[in-house]
Every structure is written in structure tokens, then in C-alpha cells.
Amino acid sequence: MKFWHLLPVVAVMSMSAAGAMAQDWVDPRTALREQGIDLRFRVSGFGAASAGSGPRFGGQGTVWLDLDLAKIAGFAGTSVHARFDQDVGRSFNGDGGALLPFNTTLAFPGSGVESGDLSAAYLTQRIGERFSISVGKLNMVEKADAVPLVGSGGRGGFLHLGLAAPASGVTPPYLFGALASYRSDHAIFTAMVYDPTSAVRRDPSTGLFRDGATFLGSVTVPVKIAGLQGYHGFKFVTSSATGVDFSYRGEASVPGATQGTIRRKSGIWYAAYSLQQYLWQDQSNPGRGWGLFGQAAISDGNPTFLDWSALIGLAGSSPVPTRENDRFGIGVFRYSLSNALVDTLRPVLRLRDERGIEAFYSLAFSPHVRLNLNVQKISPTTASAKNVTLWKMSTNISF
């Protein structure tokens, strides 16, 4: 099945929702916001097809709750952010010998009727206009949605994890920890400490930091080239967590190995440089524009599963004058697997670097409704697997 076979179903859903949103009505949440309570919802539906495989359909429902405790209880600068995600249906994630998910949205917390999760729940304290600290359960995929150009909080953007929320091997999608941020006149500084174990569907009462601690430091430097905004980011991560020592080629490299034969290695590091540079900006609305984005990263490769990764592309607001709220993007990526891991598994499984290209166009029917067209071509990690081409359509309804 080709992607256009899915068009009638998704289009009817989008048009119906757009019509409903266009009606005059009084949102009862307006009064709540004035009292410091902000409640938002989003429903996302996905349809995907690939050559030789039938179509698959999945979706995610998301609820956000933001509390301004300055308005509610008089605690100046204090707020609470919570988010709940529920995934349903199926996706192509995990198919075709690929390591990284084709659909980031349906990867976390995961497809299935029992895959709901409180994906974010943290308290933020702001001190003045420049400093803030957040503590609790942080959703790093949600943080990636806010990255200039490539980020898309409205799901009108890249879907593949390699571009939507670049994998590092050291930072889980959800985590328990603390994040501090300071904005100076010339840069934004961020420091984090967190539990290295993924917090996806994890009960914190089971104990935190039992497997070590991870520390992250980053600086983002705004720059302007010919009057166009840009950002350069530098990140370094180090962790005391332990993982499987891929360089050990004993019994752990053959099927049937027991836990006792697997050696462990402690100490992990990761470093990355990223950029976002507008090539065009709307002078009346600088937040609207398109440009270049990219990232290059290296890590220890043992016990992390990556040696290096790189990605680059163009993305942002549509340059079409009559479609100012549309979005577009095209990007390529490559994730190089740990040489130690590849060498150790070679007797039983041949692996290669995972690479791919993705392009999308997101049509905005209203501020609340989007229809997204997406195509991906992926060369998966498993060396014996064929290249995978996926055609996708999705709709996002927010209210």
C-alpha cells in the first residue's frame, strides 16, 4: 500500500476537526488559566505503509497540566509541569533490522493499550529573570521539541529518532533528576544530574541512583550572521554508570551466555556540537523562518553502543507566502555503532552503521489541526536487512 491510499481517511479526520475548531465557543479553560491552571490536550494519529508490508495504524493521546503556584498559592517563580502520554495501535518500530525507532512519538512510552505513562512531572523554581532549576521526572523528548528549526512541539516535524531527538546512548528519553539553567547576555548554560536508568514506566520508589549518576553540562551561544539568528551548542556528558564490556569476547559473545559470563565496564562519556542557523527569517515575526541544522557527536563506544553520529538538514516554516503556518524539513543522519560491539558480535550477527534520510511537509489547517506527510529511507543496523522505505501520514489535533 502507498501513502496516498491513506489520504482519504486522514484528510476527513483533519477537515472534520478543523470545522469543529472553527466554531465560536467559550473555552472554560480560559478562566482556569487566569487562576494559574493550564490544561491542554493533543491527539495524534499515524498511518504508515512499506513495500511488502501491510499498513499499520497507531496513535497517541497527550494531556498537559501546568500550575503557576505564584497565582495559586503565592509562591513567586514556582511552577509545576506534568504530562501524561497514552499510546495505542502499532508502528514499524523495531522492524526491518533497524536499531532506532522510525516513529519517535510511538516509541515512548511505547505502543499498546498498557503503555500509558506519566512522562513528565517536575517542579521549577525561577530566581530572577536568568536562573531556574527543575527537579523531578523530565521528558527529554519533550525538551527536543523546543530546539529551534528542527523541534516541533506540535508533531509537525521529523518522526525518526535520529533527527527528531538524536540518540546519545547516555541520556534516556525520560529521566529522574535535576536541571539548572542560567541565561547570560551572551550564552545559555545548562547543568544536569540524573539517574542513568531510563524512567519510562518506572516507579521511582524502587530506588534512584543505584546504578550510578550522570552529569551533563552544555552551553548554547546565540549568534547572528547577516542579521539572521543562529545558535551553536556544546555538550559534554559523563557518567559513573556501568554497562556491558563489548571488548570482552568470551562466552558473552555467543548465544546462551549467562549473566555470570558478561563482564561489566564503568565510566561513560559523550560530547556533541550542534548548530541551528536561519537562512531566512520573517522580519515581522523572527520566530518564523527556515534554515540549516546539524549535529556531530562522539562517545566512548564501550560500554555505550555508539562511536560517533552526525546529522544535517534544512527545516523550518514554509517559504510559501500563503502557507505561513506550514512546516517542512529534510535531513540525513548516520549513527556509527561501537567498533567493540560490532567486532564482538561478528561471529553471530553482522552489524553496520545505521543511516537514513527523511523528508516531511506539515500542512496547518488551523492553529489546532495539522496533516503531516512524511517519507523515510533507512539503511538498518542489521547488515543482512534490506533498506526500508516508509511512507507516513499523520494528523495532530490539539485543544
N, C-alpha and C positions, 0 to 999 in steps of 0.2 A: 504493500500500500504506500502511495506517495502522500506527501504532506497536504496537498490540496484536497485530498479526499476528506480531510478532517475539517476543512474550512466551513462548510455549512453549519455544522453543529456549534463550533466555537463562535462563529460570527453571530448566529442567532442569540446565543447566550449574552454576548457582549452588547448587541444592539438593544436587547430587552432591558438589560441592566442600565444602559445609558439613558433609555427613555424614562425609566423609573427615577433615576437620579435627577433628571431634568425637571421633575415636577416640583412645584412650590410646596415646601413643607417646613415646619419648625422643628429643628433638631433639639430634643430635650437635653442633649449633652452640652449645649451652649451654656446653660445655667450652671451645670456642674463644673465646667472649665473655669467659670468666674469664681467658683468656690475652691479651686485648686485640684479638681479631679478631672483627668483627661482619659477617656475610654475610647479606643479605636479598634476597628476590625478590618480584616482582609481575607478574601477567599481567592485562591489561585487554583486554576485547573490546567492540567498539562496533557497533551496528546502527542505521542511520538511514534514514528514508524522507521523501520530499517529494512533494507533489501534482505529477502529471505526470512523475515520475521514479521508476525502479525503486529498490529498496532497495540499500544499499551496506554492506559489512561491512569492518571493519578492526580492528587490534589493536596492542598494544604490550607488549613484554616488557622488564622493567627489572631490573637487578642492581645492588645497592649493596655497596660494601666500605668499612668504616670500620676504621682501625687506630689503636689507642691506643698511641703509641710510649712512653708512660711505663711501661706494663706490658711491652711487647715489648723495649724497649732502654734503659729508664731515663731517657728524655728527658722531663723533667717538663713537663706542659702542652702537649705536642706531639701532634698527630693528623693523619691523612691521610684524606681523603674522596674516593671515586671512584664514578662512576655510569656505567653503560652502558645505552643505550636502543636497541631494535630495533623499527621499525615495519613492519607488513605490511598488505596489503589496500588498500582505497580509502576515501575520505571525500568529503564535499561541499565541502571546502576549495577555494576558487578558482572555484567555480561561481556562477552567478546574478548575475554582475557585482559581487560583494562584494569589498571590499578586505581585511577582516580575516577570519582563519580562524574557521569555525564550531566547529571542534574543536581546542583548543589542544594536547591530547595528541598527536594525529596530525599536527600542523603541524610539530613539531620532534622529531627531525631530519627528518621527512617520510615520507610513505607510500611503500612499495616495498621489495622484497627487498634492495636495496642501500643502505638508508637507516639502517643502524646507525651509532651514533656514541658515542664516549666523551664524554658530555655534561658531565661534571664530573670534575676531577682537581686537587685543591689541598691544600696543607699549611696547617694552622692552628697558630699558637703563642699560647697563653694566658699572660698575665702577671698573676698575681694573680687576683682574682675579678671584676675590672671590665674589663680590656683584652684584646683579641685582635686578631690580624692574620692574614689568609688570603691566600695567593698561589698563582696557577695559573689553571686554567680553571674559571670559575664559571658555574653554571647559574642564570640569573635567573628562569626559570620555576619552578624548584625553590624559590628564595627566596620567590616569591609564594605558594607553597603554605603558607607558615608565617604569613601575615598573619592576625591574629585575625578571626573570624567568616567572612570570605569565603574564606579559604585552605582548601585541602583536600589534604593530602598523600596521602590515601587515594583520591583521584579521586572522592570522593563529593560533588561540588560543581559549580560553574559550568563549562561547557565552552567557551563563546565567549571568544575572546581579549580582547574588550572589557571583560569582567568578571573572568575568571579571572586574567589577567596583563596589566593595562591597558597599551596601547601608548603609547610616548612619541615614537618616531621617532629617539631619540638613544641608547637603550640596547638592544643586541642581545640575543636570547634566551640565547645562550651567548657568553662573552667571555673574553679573556685579560687579567688584571690583578690588582690587589691591593685588598683591602677591610680597613679598620681600624674597630673598633667599641669604644666606651667607654661603660660604664653608670655614670652617676652616681646619686645618690639621687633625682634629680628628672627625669632625661631619659636617652635613649639617643642617642649621637652616632655617626654613621657617615660615613666618608670613603672614596672610591674613586678610583682612577686606572686607566683601561683603554684598550685598543686599540679604536677606534671601529668597526672592521670585524668583522662577525659571525664567531664562531668555530664555527658549525655546520659540521661535517665539514671543518674547516680544519686543515691541517698547520702548526703554529707554526714549523717550520723554514723556511717561506717568508719569514719576516721579520715582526716585530711593530712597531707604531707607525710604519710608513712613511707612513701617511695622516694622521698627527697623533695627538693624545691627548685623552681625555675625562676631565673631573674632575666628581665628584659629591659633594655634601655634603648630609646630611639630619639632622634631629633629630626624635625621637619623644618626645612628652610624655605620660606616663600621667596620667589624671585620674579622679576619681570623682564621680558625680552620684547623690545619694540612695543612696550605698553601692554603686553599680554601676560596674564598671570601664569605662574608656574610654581611647582613645588619639587624639592629634592629631599628625599628621605634616606636616613641611615639608621640601621637597626642591628643590634647585637644581642644574642640570647645565649645564656649559659645555664646549665642545669646539673644538679648532683644526682639526677635520676640514673637508674641502671637499665640496661637493655641487653638483648642477646648479642654476644660477641660473634659477629659474622665471620671473623677471620679464623675461628676455630673450625677445623674441618674433620672433626671426629665423628662420633655416631650421630650427632645432631644434623649432619648433612644428608642422612638417608632416611627413608620412610620408617616409621616405627620407633624413632628415637624417643627416649623417655626424658622427663624433666631433669632427672639427675645427670644426664649426659650433656646438657646445654650449659655452656659457660656464659657468665654474665660480665658485662663491662660497664663501668660507671663513668660519668662525665660526658656531657654533650655540649656542643656549641654550634651556633648558626649565625651567619652575617648576611645582610642584604642591603642593596642600594636600589631605590625606586625613584621614578620621576613621573610627573604629570606636567605637560606643557600645552597650554591653549595655543592653537594656531588661528583661531577666530573666536571673538567674544562679541556679544551684543552690547553695544555701548550703553544702551538704556537699561540693560539687565545683565551685568557681568557674570551672573551665575549661569547664564545660558551661553553655550559655546561648544566647540569641539576641538580635539587636539590629540596629541601624542601621549601615550603612557607606556611604561616599561618597568621591568624589574630584573635584576641579576642577583643571584644568591649562591652561597657556598655553605657547606656544613661538614662535619667530621666524617660522615659516611659510615661510621661504625661507633656506636650502635644505631644511629639514625639511618633510614633507608635511602637517603639522598646524598649524592656527592655535590651536585650543583643543579641549578634550574635557571631558566631565562624565559622571558616573555616580552612581547612588544605588540603594539597595535594602535589603532585610531578609534576614538569613540567620543560620544557626547550628544548634544542636541542636534536635531536635524537641521541642515542648512537650507531646507526648502522653506521659503518665506511664509507660505500658507499653512505649514505644519510645524509651528514653532514649539509645540509640546511633544513632538515625536522624538525618539532617540534611535541612534544607530551605533553599530560597532563592528569591528573586525580585528581579530587578534590571533597570533600564533604563539605556541609555547613548546618548551621541551624540558622534561624532568629526567635528569640523569641518575639512574639507580646506583647505589653504593657498589663500587667495584668488588669489595669484600663479599657482599651479599651475592652478586652475580657469579663470582668465582666459586663460592661455596655450594651454591645450588646447581651449578652447571651439570653435575652427573645425573640429576633427576629432573631438572627443569631449566630450560634455556630462557633467559630474560634479556630484555633490551630496554633502551631509553624509551619513555613514553612521550609522544609528541603529537601535536594536532593543530588544527585551525578551526576557528568558529566565527560565524558572522550572524548578525541579528538586525532586525528592524522592528521597532516598537511603535505601534500606532496608538495615539491618545485620542479616544472618542470624547472624553470629558476628563476633568481632574480626578475622577473616581474610577474610570474604566480604561483598560488597555488591552490591546490584542497584539501579541508578540509572535513574530516569525523568526525561526532560528534553524541554522544548519551547522552541523559539526562533521569533520572528517578526522578520525583519530587513528593513529598507529599505536596499538596497545602494547603493554609491557611484555606479555607472553609472546615469545618470538615465533611460535608456530601459528599464532592467530592472524587472521586476515584483517586488513584495515576496515574500520567501521565508519559508515556514513549514516548519520541520523538526521531526519527532518522532524522539526518540532513546531507545534503551535501551542500557545497558552493564552489564557485570559486572566487578568487580575482585576478584582473588584474590591475597592476599599471604601469604607464608610465609617 
